[in-house]
Amino acid sequence: MITILSGGTGTPKLIQGIKRIYDQRKINVIVNTLENDYFSGVYVAADIDTVIYTFADLINDETWYGLKYDTFITHEKLSELNSPELLKIGDKDRALKIQKTQLLKDYSLSKTVDIQRKNLNIKAKIIPMSNEKSQIKVVTDIGDLEFHQFLIAKKSEPKVKNIIFNKVKPSEEVIITIEKADMVIIGPSNPITSILPIISMKDVEKALKKAYVVAVSPIIGNNPVSGPAGKFMNALGYEVSAYGVASIYSSFLNKFIIDKEDIKFRKKIGKIVNEVEIANTKMTNINTKVELAKLILDK
């Protein structure tokens, strides 16, 4: 059994490769909930939905958000009615979010997600990191911004001074799922806003120290593969490099996989992580995703 810690873009790409070669019934994915919030009256758990759609082979893998071949009639009509949405939500995607909103009236987020993944015949277990409400604030040179304001409305352009998020209690299955795993995989998601919120929860780091943990760097050279991870790492005082990512995970990390372009960091990283592997981490097609998955699973 493996347990994967995931955000919403880099790790789902890796999941595409893993699920090609590993029994889905033995996969557990603990997903970041830090950015969950209500938009246009529906509950949006973007990272969770991306993982759901990835396992269901429905993900829009051009944007890594929402469903492929979706339409946006409701989104466009809301704009016509002078009620524009901050998030561009597709019509079929909105249906899943509406159902999630309805289910949350009677069930926890964990139970709600379990119902939805079963409805889509997903065999892997998808576990929200917490059932509690999370809050995140991006402190910038133009003031404090909500996460989606920074990411979408401001296009991640402001200078980031700090990232502040509240600590929440892990959902019921998080700790035991880590403890029972033969391997824990930290995918190439944003280490600050996708992974750090998970490992900062009570007893998670303690559980990870007892597990065999492999991580893939989301940074190549001095640049993130996607998103504002570099700005966030800088704001919290971490070097924007594979070494900087390794330093965040170093207290529990057994093996770290870095891109072949970062071989210059191998010796430096080797001082804080026992095993450092070199690979093609760009995952530009299904073949490269499968090859990376094979390297990770070869314990």
N, C-alpha and C positions, 0 to 999 in steps of 0.2 A: 504494500500500500504506500502511495505517495501523497504528500500534502503540499499544495502550491499556495504561496502567498501572492496575491495578485492585485494590481490596479486595473486600469481600463484600456491600455493600448499595447505596450510592449509585451506584457505577459500573455494576453490572449493570442498574440502571434505565435508565441512559443507553444501554447496549449494546442494550437492547430497541428503542430508537429507531434507533440506528445500523444494526442489521442489517436493518431495514425498507427502508433506502434505499441501502445500500452492499453490494457483493459480498462475501459472507463469506469467499471464498477469498483476499481481499486484506486480511483482518483478522488481526492478531496481538495477543494479550492476555497481558501479563506480569502474573502474579498473586502477591500477597503470600503468603508461607508462614510468616510469623513465628509465627502462632498454631497451627500444625499440631502435633498430639500424639495419643497413644493414649488412647482411652476405651473401657471395656468390652471391651478386647482388640482393638479395630479402630482403624486409622489414620484420623484425622479431619483432612481438609484442607478446612475449611469454606468458605474463600473460593474455592478452586479449584472445589469442587463446585457452589457457587452460580453461578459463571460457566458451568460445564458445563451445568447445568440451564437456565440462561437461554437459551443457544444452542439447546438441545434443546426449548425451549418446555415445559419440565416444572417450572419453578420455582414454589414456593409464594410468590406475590407479595403475600401478606398478611404473612408473617413474613420473607421474603427469606432463608429457610434451609430446606433440604430440599425434598421433592417435594410438589406439590399433590395433594390427595386421598389422601395416604398414611394408613396405619393405624399404631397404636403398641402392638400386642399384645405384642411382645417387651419393650419399655420398661416396660409396665405389669406384666408377669409378673416382671421383675427386681425391681421394687419390692415385689411380693408376697413374693418370696423374700429380702427384706431385703438386696438388692444394688442400691440405687437408683443411677441414672445422674445424673451432673452435667449432661450434655447429653441433651436429649430427642431421641433418634434414631428416625426412622420406620422401618418394616419394609422398604419398598422402598429407601429411602435407605441403610439398613444393608447391603443387598446390594451396592450400589456400593462402599461402604466396606470390606466384607469382600473383595471382588475386589481393591481397591486394596492392601489389606494382604497378600494372597497374591502379587500381582504384584511388590510391593516386595522379596520374598525373592530375586527373580531380576533385577529391573530397577531403574534409577534412578527417582526420582519423575518426571522429565521424560518418560522412555519410558513409564512407567505411565500418566500422564495422556494421552499421545498415543494409547495403545492404547484407553483408555476413550472418548476423544472420537471416535475412528474407529468404535468399536462403536455409538455413538449417531448416526452419520452427520453429525457436525459438521464443516463445511468450514473454519471458522476455526481458526487455530492457537492453542492454549492452552499457555502456557509458565510453569511454576513459576519464581519468581524465583531459587530456589536448590535444589540437591539435598542441601544440608547441613542438619543439625539446627539449628533456631533455638531460642533461649530468650528469654523476655521476663518481666520482673518489674515489678509495679506496686508502688511504694513508697508506702504510705498511712499515715494517722494511726493505724491499728490494726495496723500491721506490714506486712511484705512479703507480697504475694499473687501467686499465679500468675494469668495473664491471665483464664482462664475462672472462677477463683474470684472474682475481682473483678467480672467482667461478669455472671455468672449467680448464683453463690451469694450474693454481697453486693449484687447488683443495681446495681452501679456507684455505690453510695451513699457509700463512704468518701472522705475528702478525699485527693486525689492529691498527693504530694510530688515524685515523680520517676518516670520511665519508663526502665528499663534493658533494652537488648536487645543480644545479641551480633551482631557483624558476620559475615556469611557470604559465601562466594564465589558470584558469580552463576553460574547454570547456563549451559551452553555457548552457547545461542542468544540470550541476553539482549542482549549488546552489539551483535552484528551485526544483530539485529532492530531495534534503535533506530537504528543507523547507516543502514540501508537504507530506513527509513520516509520517506514523503513528509510525514508528519505524526505527531507523538507526542501523544496525548491523555491527560491526567491527569484521571481522572474524579473526581466529588465524593465520594470516599471519605475516611475519617479520615486527615488528613495526617500524624499522628504514628505510628500503629500500622499503617497500611495502605500509605502511600506513602513516608514517610521511610525505612523499612527497605529499600525497593527502591533509592532514589536514594543511600543511604549505602554501597551495595556498591561495591567497587573498580571504577573506570573508568566507572561509570554516569553520574555527573554530567558527566564529560568528554565522553561520547557525547551526552548531552542538550544540551550547549552547542553542538554542531555540527548539531543537528536543529532543526526548526521545531516548537515545543512550545506547545500550547494546554491550559489547565487550566480546570476549572469549580470554583467555590468551594462547599464543603460547609457553609459558614457563612452564615446570613442574619441580619443585625443582629448581635447578640452571642450567638447560639445556634446550635448545630449542627442540621442538618436531622434527624439521628438519632444516637443513641449518645453516648458520653462524650467526644467529640473536644474539647469545650470544657475539660473538666477536664484532659485530657492537654496541651493547648496551654498552659494556665495554668501547669502544673507545669514545663514546659520554658521558660517565660519569654516565650511568644509572646502577642501581643494576640489575644483571642478575637473575631475579625472577619474579613471578607474580606481586609482589609489584612494581618492576621496570617498568613493562609494564603499570600498573595502573597509575603510576606517569606521564607517557607520555600523557595519555588520561584524566587525572583527572579534567581538567578545564571544561569538558563537559560531563563526563561519569555519567550515572544514575545507571546502573547495570553492575557488572563485574562478569563473570563466571570463576572460577578457578577449577583446577583438585582436586579431593578428596585427592590426596597426599599432597596438599598444604594447608590443613586446618589450619596449624600453622600460615599461613600468614593472615588468615581471619580478625583477630582483627586489625592488622596493616593496612591492606588495607581499613578496615572500617573507618579509620580516614580520608581518602581522597576520598572515594566513598560511597555513601549512602547505596547501596544495594550490598551485596556480596553473590553469590550463589556457592554451591559446587556441582560438577558433574563429571562424567567420560568424560573427554575431548579428550581421545586418538583416538576415531573414527576409530576403527580397522575393522569395518564391517558396512553394511548398517543399521543394527538395532541400533547401538550406534550413528550413524549419525542422524537418525530420532529422537531418544530419546533426543539428545542434541538440535536439532532443535525445538522440542516441548517445552523444558524448556525455550529456548530463546523467542519463540513467545508467551509464557504465560506471558503477561504483567501484 
